[in-house]
Amino acid sequence: MKIACYGVRPLEEPYFEKLNKYGYELKLIPEYLNHENVVLAEGCDAVLVRGNCVCDRQNLEKFKSYGIDWVFTRTVGFNHYDLKAAKELGISISRVPNYSPYAVSNLAFTMGVSLYRHASQAALNILNGDFTMHSDYFASEFNRLTVGIYGAGKIGAIEGKMWKELGAKVVAYDPFPSDFARQYVEFVSEDELLAQADIVSIHVPYFPGKNDKLVNAEYLGKMKQGAVLINTARGELVDTHEVVLALQNKHLAAYGADVVPSETKIIGHKFDSIEEIPDQDVQDLLNLYPRVMLTPHMGSFTEPALEDMISISYENFHEMQETGTTKNVVEYKG
Ligand code: COI
């Protein structure tokens, strides 16, 4: 079987080869899938994508016309698919729901730690020659904080574990509280979490058309004055304009995000100046540095997570060949 794998960075290529225990013929394509390079999948039997690959109706129809019925993703999230189109075209999708949860939670934790202790702020000032003590570096200590995990699946639960190990009180909100998470967090209502937490970390999946801009003015208004907000989930979950306003009026102390809205236009691109970034809200965020910390959707960019993403994807293809479906299949629910 020949698989077209999109969005494979040069550093990742050896892992695709090393973990290829079923001997698939691989076509490794460095670019993320878009409307131009979809044609590279012609002649392949299946496709493997990552987040920010364009799996809209147009590209899915193209795959179908090449005789491809399996377009799998090696990510947890699947918001880059038009699921309705996939179902109508008879294209199967599987994902990797369980790669190392430490990858993303480590980054969320790092952002919380750094922003709360003003580490990046002080480091930036020092880069400009300013070794003075700023009154806004004054802080509490991690063992005295309350951290709110908003969405306590595996990733959120592991972030909770890290904070708990530092002595913080960790509260969480999740409509489906798990026993795994309960080892590290105390489940509370959404309003209780927002009222108590000094740091709120978002870990919910994004469902297009269902929870866009979940973190809006009302949500931010319920957060404690001076809290830090971290988003390593999806940019679309947050109303970035409202976050900018909350930072400007000092209701939020800081915002850390590994994700931005409209990522396909931004992530993976290199701009010569902030003004060239094709999103005014993102420009406004960057003008609030160093109370803002943005990273290029790199939460899952660790060796254990990469190995899981690839080997579980290969298992998904194998299971599909053997049984006609996979335990990680993604269904369109309407
Ligand atoms: C996910 O797995 O959903 C991610 O956000 C990872 C990224 C490579 C898109």
Boltz pocket constraint, residues with backbone or C-beta under 6 A from the ligand:
constraints:
  - pocket:
      binder: B
      contacts: [[A, 50], [A, 51], [A, 52], [A, 74], [A, 75], [A, 76], [A, 77], [A, 78], [A, 96], [A, 232], [A, 233], [A, 297], [A, 300]]
      max_distance: 6.0
